[in-house]
Each structure stands twice: as C-alpha cells, then as structure tokens.
Amino acid sequence: HVCQGAVASVRQRYTIQFSITNPAQAQHSPSISLESTGPVRIFPQPMSTPSCTCNSGSSAILGVEAGADPLLVIVPAMDLAEIGQDNVLPSARNSLSVSLQSNVDLRYDEGSAITITGLG
C-alpha cells in the first residue's frame, strides 16, 4: 500500500529492498511481475532481471552467471573431484594428482576451505 497521505509521483524512481531466506534446494529464477490495484490499476507486467538488462553490468554472484537474478538458488558442489597416483610400489615415492572444479567461487576471505580426507 502507498502510505496514507503519500503519493508515488510520476517518473520518480523508487527502490525497495527487503530480505528473505532462500530455500534449501536449488531453483531457477522465476518470472516475477508487478501490478497495481485500486483506483489506478496497472495490470501485471513482467519485471526485468539483471541478466536480461543490457546496461546492468555483471550479474554474476560467486562466479555464477545470472547469480543476481532474484530467487536463483545454486547448491554449492564440486562438478569435478578426481584423484589419481603415479606409483603403486611399496616404499616408493608416490605423487597424487587432484583435480577439482566447483560450481561457485570458493574464496579464502569468505572462509572457504577445501579438505581432503582418507589419505592414510
């Protein structure tokens, strides 16, 4: 509702920000629309998102393309997690090779850490 005594003026830009909690499972960004009811009716119209607005700059968050699109949820995971070795002989020097690829940026300054367990 527009507050009592207030007017949302023509051609005036308003920005409203609020917080929600994302669901625990992954989901695509849904189509979101806006409408107005009351004496001045504006029928539902789709709202643009950062990934479809040409002048918005980067819409990536944590390296996820279109990550700024509302309600897009990505469950962090490793797309690739492989380990191999180059020697099977007892008491011989052995080099392990690990290949990793995550679906989001992992940043040290945000507390990300990678731990490999079960090596002996």
C-alpha positions as CSV (number, residue, x, y, z in Angstrom):
1,H,0.0,0.0,0.0
2,V,1.0,3.6,-0.6
3,C,1.2,5.1,2.9
4,Q,-1.7,7.4,3.9
5,G,-1.1,10.9,2.7
6,A,1.8,9.8,0.5
7,V,2.0,10.0,-3.3
8,A,4.1,7.8,-5.6
9,S,4.9,10.6,-8.1
10,V,5.1,10.2,-11.9
11,R,8.6,9.4,-13.3
12,Q,10.1,9.2,-9.8
13,R,12.3,6.2,-9.3
14,Y,11.7,4.2,-6.0
15,T,13.9,1.4,-4.8
16,I,12.5,-1.0,-2.2
17,Q,14.8,-3.6,-0.5
18,F,13.8,-6.4,1.7
19,S,15.3,-9.7,2.9
20,I,14.0,-13.3,2.6
21,T,15.6,-16.7,3.2
22,N,16.3,-18.8,0.2
23,P,15.1,-22.4,0.1
24,A,17.5,-25.2,0.9
25,Q,17.2,-26.7,-2.6
26,A,18.3,-25.3,-5.9
27,Q,15.8,-23.5,-8.1
28,H,15.7,-21.3,-11.2
29,S,14.9,-17.7,-11.0
30,P,11.1,-17.4,-11.5
31,S,9.2,-14.9,-13.6
32,I,8.3,-12.0,-11.3
33,S,5.7,-9.4,-12.2
34,L,4.4,-6.2,-10.7
35,E,0.9,-4.8,-10.6
36,S,-1.1,-2.0,-9.0
37,T,-4.6,-2.2,-7.7
38,G,-7.1,0.4,-6.5
39,P,-8.4,3.3,-8.5
40,V,-5.3,3.4,-10.7
41,R,-5.0,-0.2,-12.0
42,I,-1.7,-1.4,-13.6
43,F,-2.1,-4.9,-14.9
44,P,0.6,-7.4,-14.1
45,Q,3.7,-6.8,-16.1
46,P,7.0,-8.8,-16.1
47,M,9.9,-7.3,-14.2
48,S,13.4,-7.3,-15.8
49,T,16.2,-9.1,-14.1
50,P,19.9,-8.2,-14.0
51,S,20.9,-10.9,-16.6
52,C,18.4,-9.6,-19.1
53,T,19.1,-5.9,-18.6
54,C,21.8,-4.8,-21.0
55,N,23.1,-1.8,-19.0
56,S,23.4,-3.5,-15.6
57,G,27.0,-4.7,-15.9
58,S,27.9,-8.1,-14.5
59,S,25.1,-10.1,-13.0
60,A,27.4,-12.8,-11.6
61,I,27.5,-13.6,-7.9
62,L,30.1,-16.0,-6.6
63,G,31.1,-16.6,-10.2
64,V,27.6,-17.9,-11.0
65,E,26.3,-16.4,-14.3
66,A,23.0,-14.6,-13.7
67,G,23.6,-15.0,-10.0
68,A,22.0,-11.6,-9.3
69,D,18.6,-12.8,-10.8
70,P,16.0,-12.9,-8.0
71,L,15.4,-16.2,-6.2
72,L,18.0,-18.2,-8.3
73,V,19.4,-20.7,-5.8
74,I,22.5,-22.8,-6.6
75,V,23.6,-25.5,-4.1
76,P,27.4,-25.4,-3.9
77,A,29.0,-28.6,-5.2
78,M,32.1,-29.9,-6.9
79,D,31.4,-30.5,-10.5
80,L,34.7,-32.4,-10.7
81,A,36.5,-34.2,-7.9
82,E,39.2,-36.6,-9.1
83,I,42.4,-38.1,-7.5
84,G,45.0,-40.4,-9.0
85,Q,48.5,-41.5,-8.4
86,D,51.7,-42.3,-10.4
87,N,53.2,-45.3,-8.4
88,V,51.8,-48.5,-6.8
89,L,55.1,-50.0,-5.5
90,P,55.8,-50.3,-1.7
91,S,58.1,-47.7,-0.1
92,A,58.3,-45.8,-3.4
93,R,57.7,-42.1,-3.8
94,N,54.2,-41.5,-5.0
95,S,52.7,-38.3,-6.4
96,L,49.0,-37.8,-6.0
97,S,47.2,-35.6,-8.5
98,V,43.9,-33.9,-7.5
99,S,41.6,-32.1,-9.9
100,L,38.7,-30.0,-8.6
101,Q,36.1,-27.8,-10.2
102,S,33.3,-26.2,-8.2
103,N,30.1,-24.6,-9.4
104,V,30.6,-21.5,-7.3
105,D,33.6,-19.3,-6.4
106,L,35.4,-20.5,-3.2
107,R,37.0,-17.5,-1.6
108,Y,39.5,-17.6,1.2
109,D,38.4,-14.2,2.5
110,E,34.9,-15.6,3.0
111,G,36.2,-18.6,5.0
112,S,36.2,-21.2,2.2
113,A,38.5,-24.2,2.7
114,I,39.0,-27.5,0.8
115,T,39.9,-30.5,2.9
116,I,40.9,-33.9,1.5
117,T,40.4,-36.8,3.9
118,G,41.1,-40.6,3.9
119,L,44.8,-40.4,2.8
120,G,46.1,-42.6,5.4
